């Protein structure tokens, strides 16, 4: 008499929920970079409108320190991403999958391009970056006034491109959360998801 085969036990809901979300370290890096780059964009647009003063110089230093710090965090995020698979995305049309991949690629490129362009501009303008006022960093490019004038608008264009990319990303996340209701936003949350569609 054949022995009936037993089906594998169902996956516990908590395990399914964890599999549908990024790990806590990746979530922390995501929100830290998001807040950091948003603060950088606000700080950059504020300081450029100020007259030459000690306050403006102080804000420029903070801007450069933050840029180098975010560059290091971006390196850490790439290293983590290469060694940790992301959770599966919820079902969506092929064009949305393609748009998501393009947006993520743009983010990774801009996370490096924006601070490196700023560092290059500071070096070319003859203002070395002294991290936190303590550690002098090497010049990224030689001091060259003409090069600085060429890099300055490039840095601004990259920063505005990053701002637009962030806006598109946020709008897409809201669409998934409030229109599609597919639990996509829960993948980047520390809290356990209560949306059953997000953990199937």
KEKE-3310 file (N, C-alpha, C; in steps of 0.2 Angstrom, whole numbers, plus 5000, padded with zeros to 4 digits):
npx = (5004:5004:5012:5005:5010:5016:5012:5022:5024:5015:5021:5025:5016:5024:5037:5034:5031:5043:5051:5045:5050:5063:5079:5082:5094:5096:5084:5086:5097:5091:5082:5090:5098:5089:5083:5095:5099:5088:5089:5102:5098:5089:5098:5108:5100:5097:5109:5115:5108:5112:5120:5138:5145:5149:5139:5135:5147:5149:5138:5141:5152:5146:5138:5147:5153:5142:5140:5151:5149:5137:5141:5150:5140:5133:5141:5142:5129:5128:5137:5130:5119:5124:5127:5116:5100:5086:5069:5055:5046:5029:5016:5015:5012:5022:5029:5029:5038:5050:5051:5053:5066:5074:5073:5079:5092:5095:5095:5106:5116:5116:5118:5131:5136:5132:5138:5151:5153:5151:5162:5172:5170:5173:5186:5192:5189:5198:5196:5199:5192:5189:5185:5173:5180:5192:5198:5208:5204:5210:5212:5200:5201:5213:5217:5208:5202:5194:5189:5182:5172:5165:5161:5152:5139:5136:5135:5124:5114:5114:5110:5097:5091:5092:5083:5071:5070:5068:5056:5048:5049:5043:5030:5027:5028:5017:5006:5006:5004:4991:4983:4985:4986:4995:5004:5018:5025:5027:5038:5049:5049:5050:5041:5030:5020:5003:4995:4988:4991:5004:5012:5010)
npy = (4994:5011:5024:5039:5055:5068:5085:5100:5109:5124:5141:5151:5166:5177:5174:5175:5188:5194:5190:5197:5210:5222:5220:5226:5233:5238:5245:5255:5262:5266:5276:5285:5289:5295:5305:5312:5317:5325:5335:5340:5345:5355:5363:5366:5374:5385:5391:5396:5407:5416:5431:5434:5429:5425:5415:5410:5404:5395:5386:5382:5374:5364:5358:5352:5343:5335:5330:5322:5313:5307:5301:5291:5283:5279:5271:5261:5257:5252:5241:5233:5230:5222:5211:5206:5200:5209:5210:5201:5210:5216:5210:5218:5229:5226:5238:5246:5238:5240:5254:5255:5249:5257:5269:5266:5263:5276:5283:5276:5280:5294:5296:5295:5304:5317:5321:5319:5328:5340:5339:5340:5352:5360:5357:5361:5375:5379:5377:5366:5351:5350:5338:5339:5349:5345:5334:5334:5332:5324:5333:5332:5335:5345:5362:5374:5387:5389:5376:5375:5384:5377:5365:5369:5372:5360:5352:5358:5355:5341:5340:5345:5336:5325:5329:5329:5315:5310:5315:5309:5296:5296:5300:5288:5278:5282:5280:5266:5263:5269:5269:5257:5248:5238:5235:5239:5249:5244:5236:5243:5247:5247:5242:5228:5222:5223:5221:5208:5206:5210:5200:5188)
npz = (5000:4995:5003:5009:5002:5012:5013:5013:5028:5031:5027:5041:5046:5050:5045:5032:5031:5034:5023:5013:5015:5016:5024:5041:5042:5028:5027:5036:5030:5019:5023:5030:5020:5012:5020:5022:5009:5005:5015:5011:4998:5002:5010:5000:4991:4999:5004:4993:4990:4999:5005:5004:5019:5036:5040:5028:5023:5033:5031:5019:5022:5030:5021:5012:5021:5024:5011:5008:5018:5015:5003:5007:5014:5003:4996:5006:5005:4992:4993:5002:4995:4985:4991:4997:4993:4987:4993:4984:4972:4973:4962:4946:4931:4917:4912:4923:4931:4923:4924:4938:4939:4931:4938:4950:4946:4942:4954:4961:4952:4954:4967:4968:4959:4961:4975:4971:4960:4967:4976:4967:4961:4973:4975:4962:4963:4972:4986:4998:5005:5021:5032:5044:5049:5053:5047:5033:5016:5001:4986:4974:4960:4951:4956:4947:4939:4928:4926:4937:4935:4925:4931:4941:4936:4932:4943:4949:4940:4941:4954:4954:4945:4954:4963:4956:4953:4965:4968:4959:4963:4975:4972:4965:4975:4983:4975:4973:4987:4990:4979:4971:4982:4985:4995:4993:4999:5011:5011:5013:5027:5045:5053:5055:5042:5039:5028:5019:5005:5004:5009:5003)
capx = (5000:5008:5012:5003:5015:5014:5013:5026:5020:5014:5026:5022:5015:5029:5042:5032:5031:5050:5053:5042:5052:5070:5081:5082:5099:5094:5079:5089:5101:5087:5079:5095:5100:5083:5083:5101:5099:5083:5092:5107:5095:5087:5104:5111:5097:5097:5115:5117:5105:5114:5126:5144:5145:5151:5134:5135:5153:5148:5133:5145:5156:5141:5135:5152:5154:5136:5140:5156:5146:5132:5145:5152:5134:5131:5146:5140:5123:5129:5140:5125:5114:5127:5128:5109:5095:5080:5063:5051:5041:5022:5014:5013:5013:5030:5031:5031:5044:5055:5052:5056:5073:5077:5073:5084:5098:5096:5097:5113:5121:5116:5120:5138:5138:5130:5143:5158:5153:5152:5169:5177:5170:5176:5194:5194:5189:5204:5194:5199:5187:5191:5179:5171:5185:5197:5202:5208:5203:5213:5208:5197:5204:5218:5214:5208:5196:5189:5186:5177:5166:5162:5158:5147:5132:5135:5133:5117:5110:5114:5106:5090:5089:5091:5077:5065:5070:5065:5049:5044:5049:5038:5023:5025:5026:5010:5002:5006:5001:4985:4979:4985:4986:4999:5009:5025:5028:5029:5044:5054:5046:5053:5035:5027:5015:4996:4992:4989:4993:5011:5016:5009)
capy = (5000:5017:5029:5045:5060:5074:5092:5104:5114:5131:5146:5155:5173:5181:5173:5177:5195:5196:5189:5202:5217:5223:5219:5232:5238:5241:5250:5261:5265:5269:5282:5289:5293:5299:5312:5316:5320:5330:5340:5343:5349:5361:5367:5369:5380:5390:5394:5399:5413:5421:5435:5432:5431:5419:5410:5407:5400:5389:5382:5378:5368:5359:5355:5348:5338:5330:5327:5317:5307:5303:5297:5285:5279:5277:5265:5256:5254:5247:5235:5229:5228:5217:5205:5204:5201:5212:5206:5201:5216:5214:5210:5225:5228:5226:5244:5248:5235:5243:5261:5255:5247:5264:5274:5264:5264:5283:5284:5274:5285:5301:5296:5296:5309:5323:5323:5319:5334:5345:5339:5342:5360:5363:5357:5366:5382:5380:5376:5359:5349:5348:5335:5341:5354:5341:5329:5337:5327:5326:5337:5327:5338:5351:5369:5377:5392:5388:5370:5376:5387:5372:5360:5372:5371:5352:5350:5360:5351:5334:5340:5346:5329:5320:5331:5326:5308:5309:5317:5304:5290:5297:5299:5281:5275:5284:5277:5259:5263:5272:5267:5250:5245:5232:5234:5240:5253:5240:5233:5248:5249:5243:5238:5222:5223:5220:5220:5202:5206:5212:5195:5182)
capz = (5000:4995:5009:5006:5003:5016:5010:5017:5032:5028:5030:5046:5043:5052:5041:5025:5031:5034:5017:5009:5017:5016:5031:5045:5040:5022:5028:5040:5026:5014:5026:5031:5013:5009:5024:5021:5002:5005:5018:5006:4993:5005:5012:4995:4988:5004:5005:4987:4990:5005:5003:5007:5026:5040:5040:5021:5023:5038:5028:5013:5025:5032:5014:5010:5026:5023:5004:5009:5023:5010:4998:5011:5015:4997:4995:5010:5002:4986:4995:5005:4990:4981:4995:5000:4988:4989:4993:4978:4971:4971:4955:4943:4924:4915:4911:4930:4933:4920:4927:4944:4938:4928:4944:4955:4943:4942:4961:4962:4949:4956:4974:4968:4954:4965:4979:4968:4957:4972:4978:4961:4961:4978:4973:4957:4965:4977:4993:5000:5009:5028:5035:5051:5051:5057:5043:5026:5011:4995:4981:4969:4954:4953:4957:4940:4940:4922:4927:4942:4932:4921:4935:4945:4933:4931:4950:4951:4936:4944:4961:4952:4943:4959:4966:4951:4953:4972:4968:4955:4967:4981:4969:4963:4981:4985:4970:4975:4993:4991:4973:4970:4988:4985:5000:4991:5004:5017:5010:5016:5033:5050:5056:5052:5037:5040:5022:5017:4999:5004:5011:4999)
cpx = (5004:5007:5010:5009:5012:5016:5018:5022:5020:5019:5022:5021:5021:5035:5040:5033:5039:5053:5051:5045:5060:5072:5082:5088:5098:5089:5082:5093:5097:5084:5084:5098:5095:5083:5089:5101:5094:5086:5098:5104:5092:5093:5107:5107:5096:5103:5117:5114:5107:5120:5132:5144:5147:5146:5134:5142:5152:5143:5136:5149:5151:5139:5141:5153:5148:5137:5145:5153:5141:5136:5147:5146:5132:5135:5144:5133:5124:5132:5135:5120:5117:5127:5121:5104:5089:5074:5059:5046:5034:5021:5012:5015:5021:5033:5033:5037:5050:5056:5055:5064:5077:5078:5078:5091:5100:5098:5104:5118:5121:5118:5128:5140:5137:5136:5150:5158:5154:5159:5174:5176:5173:5184:5196:5194:5194:5201:5194:5194:5190:5185:5178:5176:5191:5202:5202:5208:5207:5209:5206:5200:5209:5214:5214:5201:5191:5186:5181:5171:5162:5158:5152:5140:5131:5132:5126:5113:5109:5109:5099:5087:5088:5084:5070:5064:5067:5058:5045:5044:5044:5031:5022:5024:5019:5005:5001:5003:4994:4980:4979:4984:4989:5004:5016:5028:5030:5035:5050:5052:5049:5047:5033:5021:5008:4992:4993:4992:5001:5015:5014:5015)
cpy = (5006:5021:5036:5050:5066:5080:5096:5108:5121:5136:5150:5162:5177:5180:5175:5185:5198:5195:5194:5209:5216:5222:5226:5236:5241:5246:5256:5265:5269:5276:5287:5293:5297:5306:5316:5320:5326:5336:5344:5347:5356:5366:5370:5375:5386:5394:5398:5406:5418:5425:5433:5434:5424:5413:5406:5402:5394:5384:5378:5372:5362:5355:5350:5342:5332:5327:5321:5311:5303:5299:5291:5280:5276:5271:5259:5252:5249:5241:5230:5226:5222:5211:5203:5205:5205:5208:5206:5207:5213:5214:5217:5224:5229:5233:5247:5245:5239:5250:5260:5253:5254:5269:5272:5265:5272:5285:5283:5279:5292:5302:5297:5302:5316:5325:5323:5326:5340:5345:5341:5349:5363:5363:5361:5373:5384:5380:5369:5358:5347:5345:5336:5346:5351:5337:5332:5331:5329:5329:5332:5329:5343:5357:5372:5381:5390:5381:5370:5379:5382:5367:5363:5371:5364:5350:5352:5356:5344:5334:5341:5339:5324:5322:5329:5319:5306:5310:5311:5297:5290:5296:5292:5277:5276:5281:5270:5258:5264:5270:5260:5246:5238:5230:5235:5244:5250:5237:5237:5251:5244:5239:5233:5224:5220:5219:5213:5201:5207:5206:5188:5179)
cpz = (5000:5001:5006:5007:5007:5013:5015:5022:5029:5031:5035:5044:5044:5047:5034:5025:5031:5027:5012:5010:5016:5023:5034:5043:5033:5023:5031:5035:5021:5017:5028:5025:5011:5013:5022:5014:5002:5009:5014:5001:4996:5007:5006:4992:4993:5004:4999:4987:4995:5002:5007:5015:5030:5040:5033:5021:5028:5035:5022:5016:5027:5026:5012:5014:5025:5016:5005:5013:5019:5005:5001:5012:5009:4995:4999:5008:4996:4988:4998:5000:4986:4984:4998:4995:4991:4989:4986:4978:4970:4964:4952:4935:4923:4914:4918:4933:4930:4923:4934:4944:4936:4934:4949:4952:4943:4949:4962:4959:4952:4963:4974:4964:4957:4970:4976:4964:4961:4975:4973:4961:4966:4977:4968:4959:4970:4984:4995:5005:5016:5032:5042:5053:5054:5052:5036:5021:5005:4990:4976:4962:4956:4953:4950:4940:4934:4923:4932:4940:4928:4925:4939:4942:4933:4938:4951:4946:4939:4950:4959:4949:4948:4963:4962:4952:4960:4972:4964:4959:4972:4978:4967:4969:4984:4981:4972:4982:4994:4985:4972:4976:4988:4990:4998:4996:5010:5017:5013:5023:5039:5053:5052:5048:5039:5034:5019:5010:4998:5006:5008:4995)
residu = (UNK:UNK:UNK:UNK:UNK:UNK:UNK:UNK:UNK:UNK:UNK:UNK:UNK:UNK:UNK:UNK:UNK:UNK:UNK:UNK:UNK:UNK:UNK:UNK:UNK:UNK:UNK:UNK:UNK:UNK:UNK:UNK:UNK:UNK:UNK:UNK:UNK:UNK:UNK:UNK:UNK:UNK:UNK:UNK:UNK:UNK:UNK:UNK:UNK:UNK:UNK:UNK:UNK:UNK:UNK:UNK:UNK:UNK:UNK:UNK:UNK:UNK:UNK:UNK:UNK:UNK:UNK:UNK:UNK:UNK:UNK:UNK:UNK:UNK:UNK:UNK:UNK:UNK:UNK:UNK:UNK:UNK:UNK:UNK:UNK:UNK:UNK:UNK:UNK:UNK:UNK:UNK:UNK:UNK:UNK:UNK:UNK:UNK:UNK:UNK:UNK:UNK:UNK:UNK:UNK:UNK:UNK:UNK:UNK:UNK:UNK:UNK:UNK:UNK:UNK:UNK:UNK:UNK:UNK:UNK:UNK:UNK:UNK:UNK:UNK:UNK:UNK:UNK:UNK:UNK:UNK:UNK:UNK:UNK:UNK:UNK:UNK:UNK:UNK:UNK:UNK:UNK:UNK:UNK:UNK:UNK:UNK:UNK:UNK:UNK:UNK:UNK:UNK:UNK:UNK:UNK:UNK:UNK:UNK:UNK:UNK:UNK:UNK:UNK:UNK:UNK:UNK:UNK:UNK:UNK:UNK:UNK:UNK:UNK:UNK:UNK:UNK:UNK:UNK:UNK:UNK:UNK:UNK:UNK:UNK:UNK:UNK:UNK:UNK:UNK:UNK:UNK:UNK:UNK:UNK:UNK:UNK:UNK:UNK:UNK)
# end
